[in-house]
Amino acid sequence: MSSFDVVSEVDRQEVKNAVDQAQREIATRFDFKNTDSSIELNDLVVTLRTVSEDRLVALRVVLEEKLVKRGVSLRGLDYGKVEEATQNTVRQVVTIKVGIGSDKAREINRMIKEKGPKGISSQTQGETVRVNGKKRDDLQAVITLLKGADLGIPLQFNNFRD
């Protein structure tokens, strides 16, 4: 039996590097001068602070550009609502989602069962989904199916075994 795991992970070091690059860029850009703008990373929670909502949109664009350049998928970003902060500033919290939740895992399992080739089975194991099958081609068809589906989370496929 061949198998592989479907996971949703993010490289924390790449996120840290992207946030550092974004901080450097906003420190040198003229349109962020005297706006007291900042991007802070705490584990997988990014806090954006600036003076107005239009600057917040520009700050978000800078962060997203840096994340994409570093190979971090934007599908895993969960934007909180824009909040008023101290001294007439606005703040937005961006959470980076990691792992496949139970409802997404059920959705993946249902999709594999309905649209996948015959002889393929899948089961949830914590925050991963293990897919088993006899033929390697069938497993690759499942990978293609999941890549084409818009599940709202970034998916990676690892631990491929023959």
C-alpha positions in Angstrom: 0.0 0.0 0.0 1.3 3.4 -1.0 0.4 6.5 1.1 1.1 10.1 1.7 0.1 12.8 4.2 -1.8 16.0 3.5 -0.7 18.8 5.8 -1.0 22.5 6.2 2.2 24.0 7.5 4.1 27.2 7.2 7.9 27.8 7.5 8.2 30.0 10.6 11.6 31.2 9.7 10.4 32.4 6.3 7.5 34.3 8.0 10.0 35.9 10.4 12.3 36.9 7.4 9.3 38.3 5.5 8.2 40.4 8.5 11.8 41.7 9.0 12.0 42.7 5.3 8.6 44.4 5.5 9.7 46.3 8.6 12.9 47.5 6.9 10.9 48.6 3.8 8.4 50.7 5.8 11.2 52.3 7.7 12.7 53.6 4.5 9.6 54.3 2.4 8.6 58.0 2.1 4.9 57.3 2.2 5.3 55.8 5.7 7.4 58.6 7.1 6.0 60.1 10.3 3.1 57.6 10.4 4.6 55.6 13.3 3.8 52.4 11.3 4.9 49.0 12.6 4.6 45.3 11.9 5.2 43.0 14.9 5.4 39.2 14.9 4.6 37.2 17.9 4.7 33.4 17.2 2.2 33.2 14.2 0.3 36.4 15.0 1.3 39.6 13.1 0.1 42.9 14.4 -0.1 45.9 11.9 -0.2 49.4 13.4 -0.4 52.7 11.6 -2.2 56.1 11.6 -5.1 55.5 9.2 -7.0 52.8 7.4 -5.5 53.7 4.0 -2.0 53.4 5.4 -3.1 50.0 6.9 -4.0 48.8 3.5 -0.6 49.8 2.2 1.1 48.1 5.1 -0.9 44.9 4.4 0.2 45.0 0.7 3.9 45.4 1.8 3.5 42.4 4.2 1.8 40.3 1.6 4.4 41.0 -1.1 7.2 40.0 1.3 5.4 36.8 2.3 4.8 35.8 -1.4 8.5 36.4 -2.2 9.5 34.1 0.7 7.1 31.4 -0.5 4.5 31.7 2.2 1.0 31.1 1.0 -1.5 33.9 1.5 -4.3 31.3 1.9 -3.3 30.8 5.5 -3.7 34.4 6.5 -6.7 35.2 8.6 -7.3 39.0 8.9 -9.0 40.3 12.1 -11.1 43.4 12.0 -9.6 46.9 12.0 -9.6 48.3 15.6 -9.1 51.8 16.9 -5.9 51.9 19.0 -4.3 54.5 21.3 -3.2 58.0 20.0 -5.5 58.0 17.0 -4.0 54.9 15.4 -5.5 51.8 13.9 -4.5 48.2 14.5 -5.2 44.9 12.7 -4.2 41.4 13.8 -3.3 38.9 11.1 -3.2 35.2 12.2 -1.4 32.6 10.2 -3.3 29.4 10.3 -1.4 26.1 10.6 -2.8 22.6 10.6 -6.0 21.1 9.1 -9.0 21.6 11.3 -11.5 18.8 11.8 -14.1 20.4 9.5 -11.6 20.9 6.7 -10.3 17.4 7.2 -13.9 16.1 6.8 -14.2 18.2 3.7 -11.0 16.8 2.3 -12.1 13.2 3.1 -15.5 13.7 1.5 -13.9 15.2 -1.6 -11.5 12.2 -1.9 -14.3 9.7 -1.4 -16.6 11.4 -4.0 -14.2 12.6 -6.7 -11.1 10.5 -6.2 -10.3 7.2 -8.0 -11.6 3.9 -6.7 -9.5 2.1 -4.2 -8.3 5.2 -2.4 -9.0 5.6 1.3 -8.3 8.5 3.6 -8.4 9.1 7.4 -7.8 12.0 9.7 -4.8 11.7 12.0 -4.6 14.8 14.3 -4.0 17.8 12.0 -3.0 15.7 9.0 -5.0 13.5 6.5 -3.4 10.2 5.5 -4.3 9.0 2.0 -3.8 5.3 1.1 -4.0 3.5 -2.2 -2.6 0.6 -4.2 -1.4 2.5 -7.2 0.9 5.5 -7.3 -1.0 7.0 -10.2 -4.2 7.1 -8.1 -2.4 8.9 -5.3 -1.0 11.4 -7.8 -4.6 11.9 -9.1 -5.7 12.7 -5.6 -2.9 15.2 -5.2 -4.0 16.9 -8.4 -7.6 16.9 -7.3 -6.7 18.6 -3.9 -4.4 21.1 -5.6 -7.2 22.1 -7.9 -9.8 22.5 -5.1 -10.1 25.8 -3.3 -10.2 24.8 0.4 -9.1 28.1 1.8 -5.9 26.7 3.4 -2.5 26.0 2.0 -1.9 22.3 1.5 1.4 20.4 1.3 1.9 16.7 0.5 4.6 14.9 2.2 5.7 11.5 3.6 5.0 9.8 0.2 5.7 6.1 0.6 5.6 3.2 -1.8 
